[in-house]
Amino acid sequence: MTERRAAANRDLRRAGARPAARDQAREAALIADIERLVCCESPSDDLAAVARSAEVVAEIGARHLEAEAERVVIDGRTHLRWRFGAEPRVLLIGHHDTVWPIGSLETHPFQVRDGVLRGPGCFDMKAGLAMAFHALAALDDLDGVTLLVTGDEEPGSPSSRRLIENEARRCAAALVLEAAGPGGALKTERKGVSRYEVLVRGRAAHAGLEPERGVNAAVEAAHQITAVAALSDPALGTTVTPTRLEAGTTANTVPGSARFDVDVRAGSAAEQHRAHTAMQALRPDLPGAAVEVRGGPNRPPLPAAASKDLFERALRLADDLGVGPLASVAVGGASDGNFTAGVGTPTLDGLGAVGGGAHADDEHLVVAELPKRTRLLTALVAELLAAESCPPGRTGPRRPVLADHPRDGAGCEHGRRD
């Protein structure tokens, strides 16, 4: 640790002999950084906005970590990476893109009131980024740490997946700064995700003059939707859900084409494979109709075995620090933790903010939990770095690292702090 960072940590410790007093100092600093992050809007589909956000994240990170981020630009999307030391051991991962469009600060301004912080993207997951920076800044030595902040998690990490998997293969553990589950629970299981588009081709005809000459693609789509929905297995937690549906062109025409999307969530690779095989086997029901299925698995499951030992470490550390008790939860939503677990790296998710309302109008986080969870993250990283070997539970040997593809812009006027 440099002398400047060491001095800053000594000042923080002197802010009060009790953890509560120190937490107040951490809380104010965390809120300031979260405000800057939230007030730089970063919708995933706006590459310029994501690039601007990356620069804000890079500046905050450089200030806390005293190291410049490596900018990894893939398909126009900006990701940030900090590597410390020659031998990576612990990967921290988060994202700086959000689902909120530009202008959301006008209707959902940043504010802190009655112990609750609000603002677009605060819970999912800009607070987690601030927590990561503060947690790492409190360590005496960052040798072995990699911090990866991606810019396309919300649409499924299309450009960053390989980058994430490569970094995870280098490390003995992955800690994901996504928001916590209900009541602050850590996310120890996530379902795998598959996405499909089903295209139906029929034959158009006049609905009043000669409907019998048509092949109704909407009716065929209805048959297919019924078949697809039947692939769910509630006993195993597998959900196969038809979602967006389109058919036809005008109200008096037999639809000549239709399409619908399908969302699959499965708790095991076997179930994900079963659903995929069944989707690929769809066949038309009406004579003259045709069915085409596009898509497939997007994220592998994050199984309980991948997080078991890391969660037990976190549980013990939380008790030692007095920031527990901790609970765990299995969730249907996916994150980049699915990718890290998918390559065999032990993974613990949900280490970010405590709150709720992700992607919704009531997105918020509990301010008092910020310093507590940050202290827990610091302790967890420190213990993993100090371990003489990989945490038990790794599902496979360390694999060779594939080449990455690096290819090479704050303040807030909209919100207020109440």
Kinemage of the C-alpha trace (Angstrom):
@kinemage 1
@onewidth
@group {chain A} dominant
@subgroup {mainchain}
@vectorlist {calphas} color= white
{ca met a 1} P 0.000 0.000 0.000
{ca thr a 2} L 1.285 3.489 -0.769
{ca glu a 3} L 1.895 5.936 2.051
{ca arg a 4} L -1.061 8.094 0.937
{ca arg a 5} L -3.496 5.213 1.103
{ca ala a 6} L -2.046 3.981 4.374
{ca ala a 7} L -2.455 7.461 5.863
{ca ala a 8} L -6.051 7.649 4.654
{ca asn a 9} L -6.849 4.336 6.324
{ca arg a 10} L -5.201 5.465 9.559
{ca asp a 11} L -7.355 8.616 9.483
{ca leu a 12} L -10.445 6.513 8.967
{ca arg a 13} L -9.563 4.297 11.935
{ca arg a 14} L -9.020 7.390 14.065
{ca ala a 15} L -12.477 8.725 13.123
{ca gly a 16} L -13.819 6.723 16.025
{ca ala a 17} L -12.874 3.852 18.232
{ca arg a 18} L -16.175 2.081 17.601
{ca pro a 19} L -17.183 0.506 14.270
{ca ala a 20} L -20.352 2.637 14.224
{ca ala a 21} L -18.332 5.863 14.279
{ca arg a 22} L -16.020 4.637 11.549
{ca asp a 23} L -19.035 3.508 9.540
{ca gln a 24} L -20.382 7.070 9.533
{ca ala a 25} L -17.217 8.297 7.838
{ca arg a 26} L -17.333 5.438 5.332
{ca glu a 27} L -21.020 6.045 4.720
{ca ala a 28} L -20.530 9.667 3.705
{ca ala a 29} L -17.681 8.788 1.357
{ca leu a 30} L -19.641 5.926 -0.200
{ca ile a 31} L -22.687 8.117 -0.778
{ca ala a 32} L -20.560 10.729 -2.541
{ca asp a 33} L -19.148 8.155 -4.938
{ca ile a 34} L -22.531 6.531 -5.557
{ca glu a 35} L -23.970 9.946 -6.390
{ca arg a 36} L -21.337 10.532 -9.051
{ca leu a 37} L -21.933 7.110 -10.552
{ca val a 38} L -25.723 7.381 -10.562
{ca cys a 39} L -25.672 10.888 -11.992
{ca cys a 40} L -23.732 9.703 -15.025
{ca glu a 41} L -26.527 7.858 -16.807
{ca ser a 42} L -25.429 4.728 -18.661
{ca pro a 43} L -28.153 2.828 -20.536
{ca ser a 44} L -26.711 -0.324 -22.084
{ca asp a 45} L -27.890 0.497 -25.610
{ca asp a 46} L -26.251 3.948 -25.696
{ca leu a 47} L -22.570 3.353 -26.446
{ca ala a 48} L -21.612 6.997 -25.955
{ca ala a 49} L -23.300 7.075 -22.547
{ca val a 50} L -21.578 3.830 -21.545
{ca ala a 51} L -18.237 5.312 -22.609
{ca arg a 52} L -18.876 8.447 -20.510
{ca ser a 53} L -19.822 6.316 -17.535
{ca ala a 54} L -16.676 4.237 -17.936
{ca glu a 55} L -14.582 7.382 -17.576
{ca val a 56} L -16.360 8.306 -14.330
{ca val a 57} L -15.876 4.776 -12.994
{ca ala a 58} L -12.219 4.866 -14.048
{ca glu a 59} L -11.631 8.189 -12.293
{ca ile a 60} L -13.225 7.044 -9.026
{ca gly a 61} L -11.365 3.754 -9.178
{ca ala a 62} L -8.033 5.421 -9.864
{ca arg a 63} L -8.532 7.706 -6.887
{ca his a 64} L -9.195 4.854 -4.477
{ca leu a 65} L -6.867 2.226 -5.918
{ca glu a 66} L -4.086 4.574 -7.017
{ca ala a 67} L -3.878 2.753 -10.323
{ca glu a 68} L -5.284 3.494 -13.741
{ca ala a 69} L -7.824 1.115 -15.246
{ca glu a 70} L -7.147 -0.721 -18.455
{ca arg a 71} L -9.896 0.173 -20.913
{ca val a 72} L -11.033 -2.825 -22.909
{ca val a 73} L -13.309 -1.774 -25.763
{ca ile a 74} L -15.094 -4.608 -27.576
{ca asp a 75} L -17.745 -3.950 -30.230
{ca gly a 76} L -17.862 -0.322 -29.122
{ca arg a 77} L -18.540 -1.135 -25.460
{ca thr a 78} L -16.142 0.027 -22.765
{ca his a 79} L -15.097 -2.354 -20.008
{ca leu a 80} L -12.565 -1.584 -17.266
{ca arg a 81} L -9.994 -3.860 -15.686
{ca trp a 82} L -7.583 -3.429 -12.789
{ca arg a 83} L -5.009 -6.184 -12.227
{ca phe a 84} L -2.659 -6.176 -9.248
{ca gly a 85} L 0.327 -8.508 -9.121
{ca ala a 86} L 1.519 -11.171 -11.493
{ca glu a 87} L -0.627 -14.039 -10.204
{ca pro a 88} L -4.384 -13.319 -10.094
{ca arg a 89} L -6.189 -15.061 -7.241
{ca val a 90} L -9.388 -13.175 -6.486
{ca leu a 91} L -11.719 -11.649 -9.087
{ca leu a 92} L -14.214 -8.946 -8.169
{ca ile a 93} L -16.762 -8.277 -10.869
{ca gly a 94} L -19.503 -5.730 -11.504
{ca his a 95} L -21.066 -3.680 -14.290
{ca his a 96} L -21.672 0.019 -14.871
{ca asp a 97} L -24.447 -0.154 -17.481
{ca thr a 98} L -28.111 0.113 -16.436
{ca val a 99} L -31.585 -0.431 -17.864
{ca trp a 100} L -32.517 3.229 -17.312
{ca pro a 101} L -32.709 5.502 -20.406
{ca ile a 102} L -31.128 8.926 -20.629
{ca gly a 103} L -33.355 11.433 -18.847
{ca ser a 104} L -34.379 9.106 -16.023
{ca leu a 105} L -32.751 11.440 -13.490
{ca glu a 106} L -35.463 13.991 -14.295
{ca thr a 107} L -38.178 11.676 -13.015
{ca his a 108} L -36.101 9.623 -10.569
{ca pro a 109} L -33.577 12.083 -9.086
{ca phe a 110} L -30.732 10.980 -6.878
{ca gln a 111} L -31.670 11.551 -3.266
{ca val a 112} L -31.003 10.330 0.264
{ca arg a 113} L -33.897 10.599 2.683
{ca asp a 114} L -34.700 8.809 5.935
{ca gly a 115} L -31.795 6.437 5.523
{ca val a 116} L -32.777 5.351 2.006
{ca leu a 117} L -30.835 6.214 -1.134
{ca arg a 118} L -32.669 6.368 -4.457
{ca gly a 119} L -31.706 6.923 -8.067
{ca pro a 120} L -31.660 5.051 -11.376
{ca gly a 121} L -29.195 2.194 -11.207
{ca cys a 122} L -28.222 2.798 -7.574
{ca phe a 123} L -29.174 -0.715 -6.419
{ca asp a 124} L -28.397 -2.495 -9.690
{ca met a 125} L -25.553 -1.958 -9.341
{ca lys a 126} L -23.625 1.278 -9.054
{ca ala a 127} L -23.502 1.085 -5.276
{ca gly a 128} L -21.728 -2.246 -5.645
{ca leu a 129} L -18.987 -0.572 -7.665
{ca ala a 130} L -18.437 2.081 -5.000
{ca met a 131} L -18.335 -0.635 -2.342
{ca ala a 132} L -15.703 -2.547 -4.313
{ca phe a 133} L -13.453 0.496 -4.579
{ca his a 134} L -13.759 1.306 -0.878
{ca ala a 135} L -13.289 -2.319 0.175
{ca leu a 136} L -10.100 -2.722 -1.859
{ca ala a 137} L -8.741 0.657 -0.754
{ca ala a 138} L -8.858 -0.580 2.833
{ca leu a 139} L -6.473 -3.465 2.103
{ca asp a 140} L -2.776 -3.216 2.839
{ca asp a 141} L -1.834 -5.193 -0.256
{ca leu a 142} L -3.802 -5.742 -3.453
{ca asp a 143} L -1.395 -8.272 -4.944
{ca gly a 144} L -3.511 -11.026 -6.521
{ca val a 145} L -6.672 -8.938 -6.990
{ca thr a 146} L -8.405 -8.369 -10.320
{ca leu a 147} L -11.355 -5.996 -10.553
{ca leu a 148} L -13.433 -6.159 -13.740
{ca val a 149} L -16.216 -3.663 -14.454
{ca thr a 150} L -18.172 -4.403 -17.615
{ca gly a 151} L -20.477 -2.236 -19.701
{ca asp a 152} L -23.010 -4.680 -21.144
{ca glu a 153} L -24.321 -6.951 -18.387
{ca glu a 154} L -27.963 -5.936 -18.666
{ca pro a 155} L -28.422 -7.205 -22.269
{ca gly a 156} L -26.638 -10.468 -21.443
{ca ser a 157} L -22.931 -9.533 -21.657
{ca pro a 158} L -22.616 -10.170 -25.421
{ca ser a 159} L -19.222 -8.491 -25.770
{ca ser a 160} L -17.793 -9.127 -22.300
{ca arg a 161} L -18.583 -12.811 -21.787
{ca arg a 162} L -15.248 -14.071 -23.092
{ca leu a 163} L -13.415 -11.418 -21.105
{ca ile a 164} L -15.248 -12.461 -17.917
{ca glu a 165} L -14.600 -16.151 -18.465
{ca asn a 166} L -10.910 -15.580 -19.190
{ca glu a 167} L -10.439 -13.555 -16.014
{ca ala a 168} L -12.348 -16.137 -13.954
{ca arg a 169} L -10.173 -18.978 -15.236
{ca arg a 170} L -7.113 -17.157 -13.874
{ca cys a 171} L -8.549 -16.842 -10.356
{ca ala a 172} L -9.338 -19.094 -7.404
{ca ala a 173} L -12.528 -17.242 -6.455
{ca ala a 174} L -14.987 -14.751 -7.975
{ca leu a 175} L -16.921 -12.239 -5.896
{ca val a 176} L -19.867 -10.602 -7.660
{ca leu a 177} L -20.973 -7.137 -6.556
{ca glu a 178} L -24.545 -7.477 -7.759
{ca ala a 179} L -27.179 -6.284 -5.290
{ca ala a 180} L -28.114 -8.556 -2.403
{ca gly a 181} L -31.257 -10.649 -2.255
{ca pro a 182} L -34.245 -9.924 -0.008
{ca gly a 183} L -33.175 -8.895 3.473
{ca gly a 184} L -29.544 -8.705 2.390
{ca ala a 185} L -29.204 -12.391 1.539
{ca leu a 186} L -26.207 -13.447 -0.501
{ca lys a 187} L -27.052 -15.146 -3.789
{ca thr a 188} L -25.668 -18.652 -3.654
{ca glu a 189} L -27.600 -20.135 -6.598
{ca arg a 190} L -28.720 -18.674 -9.901
{ca lys a 191} L -30.620 -20.413 -12.647
{ca gly a 192} L -29.141 -20.783 -16.086
{ca val a 193} L -30.777 -18.766 -18.854
{ca ser a 194} L -31.645 -19.725 -22.422
{ca arg a 195} L -33.330 -17.419 -24.931
{ca tyr a 196} L -35.116 -18.341 -28.137
{ca glu a 197} L -36.943 -16.757 -31.022
{ca val a 198} L -39.555 -18.962 -32.718
{ca leu a 199} L -40.368 -17.936 -36.298
{ca val a 200} L -43.599 -19.239 -37.844
{ca arg a 201} L -44.330 -19.075 -41.564
{ca gly a 202} L -47.811 -19.598 -42.958
{ca arg a 203} L -49.582 -18.236 -46.038
{ca ala a 204} L -51.454 -14.948 -46.171
{ca ala a 205} L -54.963 -14.720 -47.615
{ca his a 206} L -57.986 -12.397 -47.446
{ca ala a 207} L -59.758 -13.122 -44.176
{ca gly a 208} L -63.217 -12.457 -45.659
{ca leu a 209} L -63.037 -13.570 -49.303
{ca glu a 210} L -60.981 -16.765 -49.130
{ca pro a 211} L -59.600 -17.547 -45.683
{ca glu a 212} L -59.436 -21.231 -46.598
{ca arg a 213} L -56.558 -20.474 -48.970
{ca gly a 214} L -54.407 -19.231 -46.116
{ca val a 215} L -52.275 -20.979 -43.550
{ca asn a 216} L -52.804 -19.052 -40.343
{ca ala a 217} L -49.426 -18.373 -38.758
{ca ala a 218} L -51.107 -16.978 -35.633
{ca val a 219} L -52.945 -20.252 -35.070
{ca glu a 220} L -49.736 -22.199 -35.653
{ca ala a 221} L -47.960 -19.912 -33.173
{ca ala a 222} L -50.697 -20.667 -30.639
{ca his a 223} L -50.054 -24.401 -31.017
{ca gln a 224} L -46.329 -23.832 -30.589
{ca ile a 225} L -46.788 -21.587 -27.557
{ca thr a 226} L -48.862 -24.269 -25.863
{ca ala a 227} L -46.181 -26.868 -26.597
{ca val a 228} L -43.400 -24.609 -25.372
{ca ala a 229} L -45.143 -23.721 -22.104
{ca ala a 230} L -45.613 -27.440 -21.395
{ca leu a 231} L -41.816 -27.857 -21.261
{ca ser a 232} L -41.706 -26.261 -17.798
{ca asp a 233} L -41.008 -28.556 -14.860
{ca pro a 234} L -42.124 -26.886 -11.606
{ca ala a 235} L -40.789 -29.760 -9.507
{ca leu a 236} L -37.266 -29.056 -10.768
{ca gly a 237} L -37.697 -25.273 -10.862
{ca thr a 238} L -37.473 -25.127 -14.654
{ca thr a 239} L -39.539 -22.379 -16.257
{ca val a 240} L -40.130 -22.162 -20.007
{ca thr a 241} L -42.038 -18.945 -20.647
{ca pro a 242} L -43.306 -17.639 -24.006
{ca thr a 243} L -43.003 -13.864 -23.858
{ca arg a 244} L -43.240 -11.283 -26.656
{ca leu a 245} L -45.596 -12.269 -29.503
{ca glu a 246} L -46.184 -10.751 -32.962
{ca ala a 247} L -48.421 -11.983 -35.795
{ca gly a 248} L -49.996 -10.748 -39.017
{ca thr a 249} L -50.130 -7.428 -40.799
{ca thr a 250} L -53.748 -6.197 -40.990
{ca ala a 251} L -57.037 -6.999 -39.284
{ca asn a 252} L -58.578 -8.529 -42.429
{ca thr a 253} L -55.645 -10.720 -43.504
{ca val a 254} L -54.911 -14.318 -42.523
{ca pro a 255} L -51.470 -13.939 -40.884
{ca gly a 256} L -48.698 -15.199 -43.123
{ca ser a 257} L -46.054 -14.945 -40.419
{ca ala a 258} L -45.683 -14.811 -36.658
{ca arg a 259} L -42.905 -14.869 -34.096
{ca phe a 260} L -42.559 -15.163 -30.357
{ca asp a 261} L -39.743 -15.151 -27.810
{ca val a 262} L -39.113 -17.755 -25.149
{ca asp a 263} L -37.325 -17.327 -21.806
{ca val a 264} L -35.960 -20.494 -20.176
{ca arg a 265} L -34.617 -20.661 -16.607
{ca ala a 266} L -33.119 -23.906 -15.293
{ca gly a 267} L -31.309 -24.799 -12.107
{ca ser a 268} L -29.083 -27.449 -13.651
{ca ala a 269} L -27.137 -27.930 -16.844
{ca ala a 270} L -29.103 -31.128 -17.476
{ca glu a 271} L -32.417 -29.282 -17.356
{ca gln a 272} L -31.075 -26.508 -19.550
{ca his a 273} L -29.994 -29.135 -22.077
{ca arg a 274} L -33.367 -30.920 -21.913
{ca ala a 275} L -35.241 -27.714 -22.647
{ca his a 276} L -32.862 -26.855 -25.476
{ca thr a 277} L -33.283 -30.245 -27.110
{ca ala a 278} L -37.070 -29.933 -26.874
{ca met a 279} L -37.031 -26.432 -28.347
{ca gln a 280} L -34.962 -27.610 -31.287
{ca ala a 281} L -37.433 -30.454 -31.863
{ca leu a 282} L -40.487 -28.215 -32.385
{ca arg a 283} L -42.408 -29.135 -35.550
{ca pro a 284} L -45.395 -27.430 -37.241
{ca asp a 285} L -48.916 -28.595 -36.436
{ca leu a 286} L -50.831 -27.114 -39.411
{ca pro a 287} L -50.321 -28.451 -42.947
{ca gly a 288} L -48.325 -25.933 -44.961
{ca ala a 289} L -46.847 -24.147 -41.929
{ca ala a 290} L -43.152 -23.998 -41.090
{ca val a 291} L -41.378 -23.394 -37.792
{ca glu a 292} L -37.807 -22.192 -37.229
{ca val a 293} L -36.170 -21.943 -33.787
{ca arg a 294} L -33.248 -19.593 -33.192
{ca gly a 295} L -31.194 -19.103 -30.055
{ca gly a 296} L -30.058 -21.302 -27.204
{ca pro a 297} L -28.357 -21.200 -23.787
{ca asn a 298} L -27.169 -17.727 -22.803
{ca arg a 299} L -25.815 -18.296 -19.297
{ca pro a 300} L -25.022 -21.541 -17.460
{ca pro a 301} L -26.440 -22.128 -13.976
{ca leu a 302} L -24.613 -20.981 -10.861
{ca pro a 303} L -25.087 -24.097 -8.690
{ca ala a 304} L -25.027 -24.177 -4.894
{ca ala a 305} L -21.800 -26.186 -4.969
{ca ala a 306} L -19.987 -23.278 -6.612
{ca ser a 307} L -20.752 -20.919 -3.715
{ca lys a 308} L -20.897 -23.236 -0.696
{ca asp a 309} L -17.400 -22.724 0.708
{ca leu a 310} L -17.279 -19.002 -0.053
{ca phe a 311} L -20.642 -18.482 1.645
{ca glu a 312} L -19.417 -20.334 4.724
{ca arg a 313} L -16.387 -18.026 4.845
{ca ala a 314} L -18.630 -14.971 4.519
{ca leu a 315} L -20.967 -16.286 7.219
{ca arg a 316} L -18.107 -16.691 9.686
{ca leu a 317} L -16.558 -13.321 8.832
{ca ala a 318} L -19.908 -11.552 9.209
{ca asp a 319} L -20.250 -12.998 12.704
{ca asp a 320} L -16.687 -11.963 13.567
{ca leu a 321} L -17.318 -8.410 12.336
{ca gly a 322} L -20.740 -8.111 13.922
{ca val a 323} L -22.440 -7.369 10.602
{ca gly a 324} L -24.501 -10.557 10.438
{ca pro a 325} L -26.459 -12.655 10.482
{ca leu a 326} L -26.225 -13.540 6.816
{ca ala a 327} L -28.730 -15.551 4.841
{ca ser a 328} L -28.508 -17.138 1.413
{ca val a 329} L -31.026 -17.262 -1.411
{ca ala a 330} L -31.476 -19.003 -4.757
{ca val a 331} L -32.768 -16.705 -7.498
{ca gly a 332} L -34.061 -17.069 -11.022
{ca gly a 333} L -32.286 -13.998 -12.334
{ca ala a 334} L -28.858 -14.325 -13.905
{ca ser a 335} L -25.649 -12.319 -13.606
{ca asp a 336} L -22.057 -12.474 -14.748
{ca gly a 337} L -21.559 -14.834 -11.807
{ca asn a 338} L -23.183 -17.496 -13.974
{ca phe a 339} L -20.232 -17.193 -16.346
{ca thr a 340} L -17.575 -17.349 -13.625
{ca ala a 341} L -19.191 -20.428 -12.085
{ca gly a 342} L -19.621 -21.918 -15.544
{ca val a 343} L -15.845 -22.109 -16.073
{ca gly a 344} L -15.335 -23.842 -12.718
{ca thr a 345} L -14.429 -20.887 -10.489
{ca pro a 346} L -16.013 -20.812 -7.004
{ca thr a 347} L -18.379 -17.847 -7.054
{ca leu a 348} L -20.301 -15.859 -4.448
{ca asp a 349} L -22.896 -13.362 -5.673
{ca gly a 350} L -25.062 -10.644 -4.149
{ca leu a 351} L -22.249 -8.957 -2.221
{ca gly a 352} L -23.450 -5.484 -3.200
{ca ala a 353} L -26.074 -3.148 -1.800
{ca val a 354} L -28.989 -4.111 0.438
{ca gly a 355} L -32.303 -2.740 -0.786
{ca gly a 356} L -34.753 -3.509 -3.548
{ca gly a 357} L -36.633 -2.391 -6.640
{ca ala a 358} L -34.071 -3.319 -9.281
{ca his a 359} L -35.228 -2.061 -12.715
{ca ala a 360} L -38.332 -0.543 -11.082
{ca asp a 361} L -39.581 2.891 -10.057
{ca asp a 362} L -38.886 2.169 -6.381
{ca glu a 363} L -35.221 1.202 -6.844
{ca his a 364} L -33.479 1.976 -3.575
{ca leu a 365} L -30.860 0.874 -1.076
{ca val a 366} L -30.456 1.021 2.697
{ca val a 367} L -27.677 3.493 3.502
{ca ala a 368} L -26.789 2.030 6.911
{ca glu a 369} L -25.886 -1.297 5.302
{ca leu a 370} L -23.306 0.215 2.934
{ca pro a 371} L -20.342 0.433 5.342
{ca lys a 372} L -21.179 -2.887 6.994
{ca arg a 373} L -21.254 -4.807 3.745
{ca thr a 374} L -18.122 -3.007 2.568
{ca arg a 375} L -16.263 -4.134 5.685
{ca leu a 376} L -17.425 -7.681 5.032
{ca leu a 377} L -16.138 -7.496 1.456
{ca thr a 378} L -12.761 -6.218 2.637
{ca ala a 379} L -12.458 -9.054 5.135
{ca leu a 380} L -13.497 -11.675 2.577
{ca val a 381} L -10.975 -10.511 -0.014
{ca ala a 382} L -8.227 -10.305 2.610
{ca glu a 383} L -8.889 -13.850 3.796
{ca leu a 384} L -8.944 -15.252 0.278
{ca leu a 385} L -5.682 -13.514 -0.579
{ca ala a 386} L -4.085 -14.876 2.570
{ca ala a 387} L -5.155 -18.446 1.870
{ca glu a 388} L -2.253 -20.700 0.938
{ca ser a 389} L -4.283 -22.501 -1.708
{ca cys a 390} L -7.465 -22.161 -3.752
{ca pro a 391} L -10.673 -22.288 -1.696
{ca pro a 392} L -12.043 -25.814 -1.546
{ca gly a 393} L -14.876 -26.583 -3.907
{ca arg a 394} L -13.335 -25.553 -7.204
{ca thr a 395} L -15.041 -27.701 -9.801
{ca gly a 396} L -12.079 -28.095 -12.125
{ca pro a 397} L -8.390 -27.393 -12.587
{ca arg a 398} L -7.167 -23.983 -13.581
{ca arg a 399} L -7.424 -23.749 -17.330
{ca pro a 400} L -5.126 -22.025 -19.821
{ca val a 401} L -5.896 -18.377 -20.410
{ca leu a 402} L -7.186 -17.446 -23.841
{ca ala a 403} L -6.137 -14.177 -25.421
{ca asp a 404} L -8.391 -11.227 -24.674
{ca his a 405} L -9.339 -8.745 -27.333
{ca pro a 406} L -8.569 -5.234 -26.026
{ca arg a 407} L -9.356 -2.571 -28.608
{ca asp a 408} L -9.135 0.850 -28.114
{ca gly a 409} P -14.820 10.135 -21.792
{ca ala a 410} P -19.469 14.348 -13.518
{ca gly a 411} L -21.197 16.038 -11.537
{ca cys a 412} L -24.988 15.903 -11.115
{ca glu a 413} L -27.314 18.798 -11.767
{ca his a 414} L -30.547 16.790 -11.835
{ca gly a 415} L -30.806 15.363 -8.339
{ca arg a 416} L -30.675 16.558 -4.818
{ca arg a 417} L -29.711 15.065 -1.496
{ca asp a 418} L -32.462 15.593 1.042
